[in-house]
């Protein structure tokens, strides 16, 4: 999965989207993410909804979203 696809799935995670819920992309955000949205849809991870710029997660997309969660940053020595 590409970096842009992982970043886009993190947007769904940020808004706590689960399968059956819709997330709307519009304006510059839609234009910037069009290619990644199309790829994730082709892979069966997203469903393009009837309203322009709206997408929902499939069960596989939900699993992929959770798998690409931001890694926890390690603490440096001497910092608790």
C-alpha positions as CSV (number, residue, x, y, z in Angstrom):
1,X,0.0,0.0,0.0
2,X,1.4,3.4,-0.9
3,X,2.2,6.2,1.6
4,X,-0.7,8.3,0.3
5,X,-3.1,5.4,0.7
6,X,-2.0,4.8,4.3
7,X,-2.2,8.5,5.0
8,X,-5.8,8.6,3.6
9,X,-6.8,5.6,5.8
10,X,-5.5,7.5,8.8
11,X,-8.0,10.2,8.0
12,X,-10.8,7.7,8.4
13,X,-9.2,6.6,11.7
14,X,-9.0,10.2,12.9
15,X,-12.7,10.7,12.5
16,X,-13.4,7.2,14.0
17,X,-15.2,6.0,10.9
18,X,-16.5,2.4,10.9
19,X,-18.0,0.4,8.1
20,X,-21.4,1.8,7.2
21,X,-20.5,5.4,8.0
22,X,-19.6,7.9,5.3
23,X,-16.7,10.4,5.2
24,X,-17.0,13.4,2.8
25,X,-14.0,14.8,1.0
26,X,-14.4,18.2,-0.8
27,X,-12.5,21.1,-2.4
28,X,-8.7,20.9,-2.4
29,X,-8.8,17.9,-0.1
30,X,-10.8,15.9,-2.6
31,X,-8.6,17.0,-5.5
32,X,-5.4,16.1,-3.6
33,X,-6.7,12.6,-2.6
34,X,-8.5,11.6,-5.8
35,X,-5.9,9.1,-6.9
36,X,-5.6,7.4,-3.5
37,X,-9.3,7.2,-3.1
38,X,-9.6,5.6,-6.5
39,X,-6.9,3.0,-5.7
40,X,-8.4,2.2,-2.3
41,X,-11.8,1.7,-4.0
42,X,-10.2,-0.5,-6.7
43,X,-8.6,-2.6,-3.9
44,X,-12.0,-3.1,-2.3
45,X,-11.1,-1.1,0.8
46,X,-13.5,1.8,0.2
47,X,-16.9,2.2,-1.4
48,X,-17.7,5.3,-3.4
49,X,-21.1,6.6,-2.2
50,X,-23.7,8.3,-4.5
51,X,-23.0,11.8,-3.2
52,X,-19.9,13.4,-4.8
53,X,-16.8,13.0,-2.7
54,X,-18.3,10.6,-0.1
55,X,-16.7,7.3,0.7
56,X,-17.2,4.5,3.3
57,X,-15.0,1.8,4.5
58,X,-15.5,-1.9,3.7
59,X,-14.8,-4.5,6.4
60,X,-11.4,-5.0,4.7
61,X,-10.8,-1.3,4.6
62,X,-11.6,-1.1,8.3
63,X,-9.0,-3.8,9.0
64,X,-6.5,-2.0,6.8
65,X,-7.2,1.3,8.5
66,X,-6.5,-0.3,11.9
67,X,-3.3,-2.0,10.6
68,X,-1.8,1.3,9.4
69,X,-2.4,3.2,12.6
70,X,0.4,5.7,13.4
71,X,3.3,4.0,15.1
72,X,3.8,4.9,18.7
73,X,7.0,7.0,19.1
74,X,9.6,5.5,21.2
75,X,10.8,7.4,24.2
76,X,14.4,8.5,24.4
77,X,16.7,7.2,27.2
78,X,16.3,9.2,30.4
79,X,12.8,10.3,29.6
80,X,9.9,8.6,31.3
